[in-house]
């Protein structure tokens, strides 16, 4: 591994990384590194579906308008046009490769979710859309003999010199050894950061590694304060947190408080189908005012046969915890779900560091604005992964690195003074102080706590401490951005600055400056 110079190194095995790999394998040797197994990603557990303007009554223009509205009109128009216009072609291609989306007869069956004005959500096996897409892409990628996979391996550092990326330092958990992986191009497709929060719908591996890796390499990060909390995650005491897809409300599910009252219409005229940030804050407020630990999703007005067919996975999963959704209200509460901000890229995945690219949830094209429209995330990974791959196929990447470049002496596997308890404390701090509703006092307290722990972690060169450093580093960036955006917009709500204010129409950028200083600046 140390002796080879790879054409392309991809960190991450979700939809974005695989979409890029399918294109790149036509010309280059590709190494795909993933922290767990290939299926251990947010793509595989995505339930609701993929939004795309393929219906007869739909259009890219309508999809554009709905996304812009949900994003609180902070979406970057050039990226959004790419998403809605190229999305249909990409999804048709996925179908040609064998993706089996649900149908009504011969026609695709479109569902509706919050903030969509039309039924445009494709789903597979009811509520197992992500798994179907992940499986389809992995089968396609494996057709190429020049794509290699390295599982159970975590990227610790992106190697950069003179603002040029040359590869990465990784740790192979199979062999328990440091790997120096040289590459002409590196793509970060590491997914989200939901595991930074106490309650989350995300995969166990979604700890925001890619965000910190990009920042540490010198790339600009944008809009890190915009974190989306999904309104409806399972909330029964003693049971794990798992997502209850927005498609349940799209089909007509009703949210009720602990008195049995339907309440969301008091907060927004679209009720249960309002944008996610609004529904989450409505639930949060009801819980706070009543002292309840949850609200309830009511699906009891549907026939059991419909629920078993439309939501088979969730029907069985709820039964495991004593909830028959055809008879019982489902206890739900918000959970961290998606981060709109990330490594700033253009529409071809280019970052501000040469030969370093990013796509998927760890990237920020600006397509989601301040709040992602439901089911746009899978489409984003598919579209921008393809564009990145297509761009690199047209480039002469062989003009870069020729020989091994990465040196020794970065990390060693020695003891780390911290254990999982430090991570649990961080998750609580992020949930209560950098969560659904924020204020200056809480943000400053969280920032101080994170900075103190970072200072200790950065003194060690152990692999374990570096892993925690990446987690705490991304948490620090989210918190710092939230403290600096002294206004409210989309997924970022400040109780001490509840209006959009002057900064509301700007994007907030973070960049590593000299030493430990972080440069904060605004862009239109």
DOKOL-688750 format. One record per residue (C-alpha): residue in three letters; y, z, x. Coordinates in steps of 0.5 Angstrom, whole numbers, padded with zeros to 4 digits, always signed. Layout:
REM DOKOL-688750
ALAYZX ...
***
This chain:
REM DOKOL-688750
UNK+0000+0000+0000 UNK+0005+0002+0006 UNK+0004-0005+0009 UNK+0005-0010+0004 UNK+0012-0012+0001 UNK+0011-0013-0006 UNK+0015-0019-0010 UNK+0017-0014-0016 UNK+0016-0007-0017 UNK+0016-0004-0024 UNK+0017+0003-0025 UNK+0014+0004-0033 UNK+0009+0001-0037 UNK+0012+0001-0044 UNK+0015-0005-0048 UNK+0020-0007-0043 UNK+0017-0007-0037 UNK+0011-0011-0040 UNK+0015-0016-0043 UNK+0018-0017-0036 UNK+0012-0017-0032 UNK+0009-0022-0037 UNK+0014-0027-0034 UNK+0015-0025-0027 UNK+0007-0026-0026 UNK+0008-0033-0027 UNK+0011-0033-0020 UNK+0011-0027-0016 UNK+0006-0021-0014 UNK+0008-0015-0019 UNK+0006-0008-0018 UNK+0007-0004-0024 UNK+0007+0004-0023 UNK+0007+0009-0029 UNK+0007+0016-0029 UNK+0001+0017-0033 UNK-0004+0012-0036 UNK-0002+0006-0038 UNK-0001+0008-0046 UNK+0002+0014-0044 UNK+0009+0012-0046 UNK+0014+0012-0052 UNK+0012+0005-0054 UNK+0005+0007-0056 UNK+0007+0012-0060 UNK+0012+0009-0064 UNK+0011+0009-0071 UNK+0016+0005-0076 UNK+0016-0002-0073 UNK+0020-0007-0070 UNK+0027-0010-0073 UNK+0028-0017-0073 UNK+0031-0022-0077 UNK+0025-0026-0080 UNK+0026-0026-0087 UNK+0028-0031-0092 UNK+0034-0027-0094 UNK+0036-0024-0087 UNK+0040-0027-0081 UNK+0042-0025-0074 UNK+0049-0024-0077 UNK+0047-0019-0082 UNK+0042-0016-0077 UNK+0049-0016-0072 UNK+0053-0012-0078 UNK+0048-0007-0079 UNK+0047-0005-0072 UNK+0054-0005-0071 UNK+0055+0000-0077 UNK+0050+0004-0075 UNK+0053+0004-0068 UNK+0059+0007-0070 UNK+0062+0000-0068 UNK+0062+0002-0060 UNK+0056-0003-0059 UNK+0058-0009-0054 UNK+0058-0015-0058 UNK+0055-0020-0052 UNK+0049-0016-0052 UNK+0048-0015-0059 UNK+0049-0022-0060 UNK+0043-0023-0055 UNK+0039-0018-0059 UNK+0039-0021-0066 UNK+0039-0028-0064 UNK+0033-0028-0059 UNK+0029-0023-0062 UNK+0026-0027-0067 UNK+0023-0032-0062 UNK+0021-0026-0058 UNK+0017-0023-0064 UNK+0014-0030-0066 UNK+0012-0030-0059 UNK+0009-0023-0059 UNK+0005-0026-0066 UNK+0002-0032-0062 UNK+0000-0027-0057 UNK-0004-0023-0062 UNK+0000-0018-0065 UNK-0003-0016-0072 UNK+0003-0014-0076 UNK+0002-0012-0083 UNK+0002-0018-0089 UNK+0003-0019-0096 UNK-0002-0025-0097 UNK+0000-0030-0092 UNK+0007-0027-0091 UNK+0010-0022-0086 UNK+0011-0015-0090 UNK+0018-0012-0088 UNK+0020-0005-0089 UNK+0027-0002-0090 UNK+0029+0004-0086 UNK+0036+0008-0086 UNK+0042+0004-0085 UNK+0039-0003-0086 UNK+0042-0007-0092 UNK+0035-0011-0092 UNK+0028-0010-0091 UNK+0027-0013-0084 UNK+0022-0008-0081 UNK+0015-0011-0079 UNK+0010-0006-0078 UNK+0003-0006-0076 UNK-0003-0002-0079 UNK+0002+0002-0083 UNK+0005+0007-0078 UNK+0002+0005-0071 UNK+0006-0001-0069 UNK+0008+0001-0062 UNK+0000+0002-0061 UNK-0001-0005-0063 UNK+0005-0008-0059 UNK+0003-0004-0053 UNK-0004-0007-0053 UNK-0002-0014-0054 UNK+0002-0014-0048 UNK-0003-0011-0044 UNK-0008-0016-0046 UNK-0003-0021-0044 UNK-0001-0018-0038 UNK-0008-0017-0035 UNK-0009-0025-0036 UNK-0005-0025-0029 UNK-0009-0024-0023 UNK-0003-0022-0019 UNK-0001-0016-0023 UNK-0003-0010-0020 UNK-0003-0003-0024 UNK-0002+0004-0021 UNK-0003+0010-0026 UNK-0002+0017-0025 UNK+0004+0016-0020 UNK+0011+0018-0020 UNK+0017+0015-0017 UNK+0021+0020-0013 UNK+0026+0016-0010 UNK+0029+0009-0010 UNK+0031+0007-0003 UNK+0038+0004-0002 UNK+0041+0002+0004 UNK+0048-0002+0004 UNK+0048-0002-0004 UNK+0041-0006-0003 UNK+0035-0004-0006 UNK+0029-0004-0002 UNK+0023-0001-0006 UNK+0021+0006-0007 UNK+0018+0013-0005 UNK+0012+0015-0010 UNK+0007+0020-0010 UNK+0000+0018-0012 UNK-0003+0024-0016 UNK-0010+0021-0016 UNK-0010+0021-0008 UNK-0005+0027-0007 UNK-0001+0023-0002 UNK+0006+0020-0001 UNK+0007+0012-0002 UNK+0012+0008+0001 UNK+0013+0002-0003 UNK+0017-0004+0000 UNK+0019-0009-0005 UNK+0024-0015-0006 UNK+0026-0013-0013 UNK+0025-0006-0017 UNK+0026-0006-0024 UNK+0026+0001-0027 UNK+0023+0001-0034 UNK+0022+0009-0035 UNK+0023+0010-0042 UNK+0027+0016-0045 UNK+0029+0023-0044 UNK+0027+0027-0050 UNK+0023+0032-0046 UNK+0029+0035-0044 UNK+0030+0038-0051 UNK+0026+0044-0054 UNK+0024+0039-0060 UNK+0022+0032-0059 UNK+0018+0026-0062 UNK+0018+0023-0055 UNK+0012+0022-0050 UNK+0010+0028-0045 UNK+0012+0023-0040 UNK+0019+0022-0042 UNK+0023+0026-0038 UNK+0029+0022-0036 UNK+0027+0020-0029 UNK+0029+0013-0029 UNK+0036+0015-0031 UNK+0037+0020-0025 UNK+0033+0015-0020 UNK+0038+0010-0022 UNK+0044+0015-0021 UNK+0042+0017-0014 UNK+0041+0010-0012 UNK+0048+0009-0013 UNK+0048+0005-0020 UNK+0053+0007-0025 UNK+0051+0010-0032 UNK+0054+0009-0038 UNK+0055+0013-0045 UNK+0050+0019-0043 UNK+0052+0023-0048 UNK+0050+0019-0054 UNK+0043+0022-0055 UNK+0040+0021-0062 UNK+0036+0026-0066 UNK+0031+0024-0071 UNK+0032+0027-0078 UNK+0025+0028-0079 UNK+0020+0031-0074 UNK+0014+0036-0077 UNK+0016+0043-0077 UNK+0011+0047-0079 UNK+0010+0054-0075 UNK+0004+0053-0070 UNK+0004+0046-0070 UNK+0006+0041-0065 UNK+0012+0037-0066 UNK+0011+0030-0068 UNK+0015+0024-0072 UNK+0015+0023-0079 UNK+0017+0015-0079 UNK+0024+0013-0082 UNK+0020+0008-0086 UNK+0018+0014-0091 UNK+0025+0015-0093 UNK+0026+0008-0093 UNK+0020+0007-0098 UNK+0024+0013-0102 UNK+0022+0019-0099 UNK+0027+0025-0101 UNK+0030+0030-0097 UNK+0030+0037-0100 UNK+0033+0044-0098 UNK+0029+0051-0098 UNK+0032+0051-0106 UNK+0028+0044-0107 UNK+0035+0041-0108 UNK+0036+0034-0106 UNK+0042+0035-0101 UNK+0044+0029-0097 UNK+0048+0025-0102 UNK+0053+0031-0101 UNK+0054+0029-0094 UNK+0054+0021-0094 UNK+0053+0016-0100 UNK+0047+0013-0097 UNK+0043+0019-0098 UNK+0037+0019-0094 UNK+0038+0012-0092 UNK+0045+0014-0088 UNK+0045+0013-0080 UNK+0041+0018-0077 UNK+0046+0022-0074 UNK+0049+0024-0080 UNK+0042+0025-0083 UNK+0041+0030-0077 UNK+0047+0034-0078 UNK+0046+0034-0085 UNK+0039+0038-0084 UNK+0042+0042-0079 UNK+0048+0044-0083 UNK+0043+0046-0089 UNK+0038+0050-0084 UNK+0044+0054-0081 UNK+0047+0056-0088 UNK+0041+0058-0091 UNK+0037+0061-0085 UNK+0031+0056-0086 UNK+0027+0054-0080 UNK+0026+0047-0084 UNK+0028+0043-0090 UNK+0023+0038-0094 UNK+0021+0031-0094 UNK+0018+0030-0101 UNK+0013+0024-0102 UNK+0009+0027-0108 UNK+0012+0022-0113 UNK+0008+0016-0109 UNK+0001+0015-0111 UNK-0004+0018-0106 UNK-0007+0011-0105 UNK-0001+0008-0103 UNK+0001+0014-0098 UNK-0006+0013-0095 UNK-0005+0005-0094 UNK+0002+0005-0092 UNK+0002+0011-0087 UNK-0005+0012-0085 UNK-0004+0016-0079 UNK+0001+0021-0081 UNK-0003+0022-0088 UNK-0009+0024-0083 UNK-0005+0028-0078 UNK-0001+0032-0084 UNK-0008+0034-0087 UNK-0010+0037-0080 UNK-0005+0042-0081 UNK-0006+0043-0088 UNK-0001+0039-0091 UNK-0003+0034-0097 UNK+0003+0029-0097 UNK+0001+0027-0104 UNK+0002+0034-0107 UNK+0006+0038-0102 UNK+0013+0038-0099 UNK+0013+0036-0091 UNK+0016+0041-0087 UNK+0021+0037-0083 UNK+0027+0039-0078 UNK+0031+0034-0073 UNK+0028+0033-0066 UNK+0031+0029-0060 UNK+0029+0022-0060 UNK+0032+0017-0056 UNK+0038+0016-0051 UNK+0043+0011-0052 UNK+0046+0011-0045 UNK+0043+0010-0039 UNK+0043+0005-0033 UNK+0049+0001-0034 UNK+0046-0007-0034 UNK+0049-0014-0036 UNK+0044-0018-0041 UNK+0040-0020-0035 UNK+0038-0013-0033 UNK+0043-0013-0027 UNK+0045-0006-0025 UNK+0051-0005-0020 UNK+0046-0004-0014 UNK+0043-0011-0011 UNK+0036-0012-0013 UNK+0036-0006-0017 UNK+0034-0008-0025 UNK+0033-0004-0031 UNK+0031-0005-0038 UNK+0029-0001-0044 UNK+0031+0006-0046 UNK+0033+0008-0039 UNK+0038+0002-0039 UNK+0044+0001-0042 UNK+0047-0006-0044 UNK+0051-0002-0050 UNK+0047-0006-0055 UNK+0046+0001-0059 UNK+0053+0003-0059 UNK+0054+0011-0060 UNK+0048+0011-0065 UNK+0042+0006-0065 UNK+0040+0003-0071 UNK+0033+0005-0073 UNK+0027+0000-0070 UNK+0032-0003-0066 UNK+0029+0000-0059 UNK+0022-0004-0059 UNK+0026-0010-0060 UNK+0031-0009-0055 UNK+0025-0007-0050 UNK+0022-0014-0052 UNK+0028-0018-0051 UNK+0032-0015-0045 UNK+0025-0015-0041 UNK+0024-0022-0043 UNK+0031-0024-0040 UNK+0030-0020-0034 UNK+0024-0023-0032 UNK+0026-0030-0034 UNK+0033-0029-0030 UNK+0028-0027-0024 UNK+0024-0033-0024 UNK+0030-0037-0023 UNK+0032-0033-0017 UNK+0030-0034-0010 UNK+0028-0027-0009 UNK+0025-0028-0002 UNK+0031-0029+0001 UNK+0031-0021+0002 UNK+0027-0016+0005 UNK+0022-0019+0010 UNK+0018-0013+0013 UNK+0017-0006+0012 UNK+0024-0002+0011 UNK+0022+0005+0008 UNK+0022+0010+0013 UNK+0019+0017+0013 UNK+0021+0024+0013 UNK+0023+0024+0005 UNK+0018+0029+0002 UNK+0012+0033+0003 UNK+0007+0037-0001 UNK+0009+0044+0000 UNK+0010+0050-0005 UNK+0016+0050-0010 UNK+0019+0056-0012 UNK+0019+0054-0019 UNK+0014+0053-0025 UNK+0014+0051-0032 UNK+0018+0057-0034 UNK+0025+0054-0031 UNK+0023+0047-0035 UNK+0022+0051-0041 UNK+0029+0055-0040 UNK+0032+0048-0039 UNK+0029+0045-0046 UNK+0032+0051-0050 UNK+0039+0050-0046 UNK+0039+0043-0048 UNK+0037+0044-0055 UNK+0042+0050-0057 UNK+0048+0048-0052 UNK+0047+0040-0052 UNK+0044+0038-0058 UNK+0046+0036-0065 UNK+0053+0040-0065 UNK+0056+0041-0059 UNK+0063+0045-0056 UNK+0066+0046-0050 UNK+0064+0053-0049 UNK+0056+0051-0050 UNK+0057+0045-0045 UNK+0060+0049-0040 UNK+0055+0055-0040 UNK+0049+0049-0040 UNK+0053+0046-0034 UNK+0053+0052-0030 UNK+0046+0054-0031 UNK+0044+0047-0029 UNK+0048+0046-0023 UNK+0045+0053-0021 UNK+0038+0051-0021 UNK+0040+0044-0018 UNK+0043+0047-0012 UNK+0036+0051-0011 UNK+0032+0045-0012 UNK+0036+0040-0007 UNK+0034+0045-0002 UNK+0027+0044-0002 UNK+0023+0037+0000 UNK+0017+0039-0004 UNK+0015+0033-0009 UNK+0014+0039-0014 UNK+0022+0041-0013 UNK+0024+0033-0013 UNK+0020+0032-0020 UNK+0024+0038-0023 UNK+0031+0036-0019 UNK+0030+0029-0023 UNK+0029+0033-0030 UNK+0035+0037-0028 UNK+0039+0032-0025 UNK+0039+0028-0032 UNK+0040+0034-0036 UNK+0046+0035-0032 UNK+0049+0028-0033 UNK+0048+0028-0040 UNK+0052+0035-0041 UNK+0057+0033-0036 UNK+0058+0026-0040 UNK+0058+0031-0047 UNK+0063+0035-0044 UNK+0068+0030-0042 UNK+0068+0026-0048 UNK+0073+0031-0052 UNK+0072+0027-0059 UNK+0066+0026-0064 UNK+0063+0019-0065 UNK+0056+0017-0067 UNK+0050+0021-0064 UNK+0055+0026-0060 UNK+0059+0031-0064 UNK+0064+0036-0062 UNK+0065+0042-0067 UNK+0072+0043-0063 UNK+0074+0035-0063 UNK+0071+0033-0070 UNK+0075+0026-0070 UNK+0074+0020-0066 UNK+0081+0021-0062 UNK+0083+0017-0056 UNK+0077+0017-0052 UNK+0073+0015-0058 UNK+0073+0007-0057 UNK+0072+0007-0050 UNK+0065+0008-0046 UNK+0064+0013-0041 UNK+0061+0012-0034 UNK+0059+0016-0029 UNK+0057+0014-0021 UNK+0055+0018-0015 UNK+0061+0019-0011 UNK+0062+0022-0004 UNK+0057+0028-0003 UNK+0055+0032-0009 UNK+0062+0029-0013 UNK+0061+0025-0019 UNK+0066+0020-0021 UNK+0067+0020-0029 UNK+0071+0014-0031 UNK+0072+0010-0038 UNK+0072+0003-0039 UNK+0073-0001-0045 
***
